[in-house]
Amino acid sequence: MWNASRLMSSPIASPTESSHHPLLASRSLFQMSNWPASKAKRVLAALEKIGWQIKRQRGSHRFLTRPEWPAYEFTFHDHDEIGPRMLARIAKRTGLRPEDL
């Protein structure tokens, strides 16, 4: 059964005590991304520049290939704005770097 008094006794519940909590004291959990928001057309051009090729396309879904990398499905319309978090996810699977944009 849910108990509100348990939440109030939690070390995370008090903002003054949060700096003493080991997980909340770590700044690495809350770092901002190095990625600027970018249009999908610009990101796709950067991927092509680093060696990705469009293998096939169906609508806005582009299937990209690059030697020695697993295939990647790029599913954005050209004028879509891609935010920093999504760019970081794309980078993890494609090898894209902020300076490539």
N, C-alpha and C positions, 0 to 999 in steps of 0.2 A: 504494500500500500504506500502511496506517495505521502511524504512527510516534509512539510515546508521548514520545520525546525532543523532538519538535517542539512538543508541548503544553507541556512544562515550560519551554521557552525563550520561550514566548509572554509578552508583557507583561501579559496578563490573568491568567496563571496565578498570579502572586505577589500576595498581598493587600497587601503593603507597597508594591508599585509601582502598584497600581490607581489611587491618587489622582493619579498623574502621567499616566495615560492620558486623552487629551482627551475621549473619549466617556463614560468612567466618572466623570470629574470634574464633568461637567455635572449639576447637581441637577434640571434640568427633566425628565430622563428618568425620574426616580424620585419625582416628586411624587405625593402622595396626592390622590385625587379629592375634590371639594367635595360630591359626591353622597352623601346618606345612603341606606342600604338601605331599601327601601320595599315595601309590599305592592302587587301588581299592581292591585288595586281602587283604591287611592289614586292610583297613577300614571295610570290611565285617567280618573279623575275630574278630575285636573289637566289632562290633555290636552283633555277636553271643556270645561273652564273657559277654556282659551286659544283655543277655536274649532274644535277637531276634532270631527267628528260620525261616529257609527257608520253606515256606508253599508249594510253587511250583516254577518251573522255566521254562521259554520258551526262548531259546537262551541265551542272556546275561541279560534278564530281570528276576530278582529274586524278588518274592513277599514274604516279611518278615512279621511275626506277632509276637506280644508280648502282654501278658495279660494287659488289661486296656489301650492299646495304639491303635490308628487307624493303619490299615495295611500300610506298606510302600513298594514302588516299587523301588528296587535298580537296576539301569539300566546302569551299567558299566562293561566293560570287565576287567578281572583280572589284566592285565598289564597297564590299563589306569592310568594316573597320575591325581589325584583329587586335585585341588587347594584349597587355604584357603577359598575363598568365597563360593565355593560349599560345602566344609566341614562344614562351619557355617550353611548353609541351611539344610544340612542333620542332623546336630545336633539339630536344632530347632524342627525337626519332629520326632527324634528318642531318644533324651536324651543323645546322645553321648557327651563326654567331651574330651578335648585335652589330658588329662592324661590317657584316655582309649586306646589311640593308642599305 
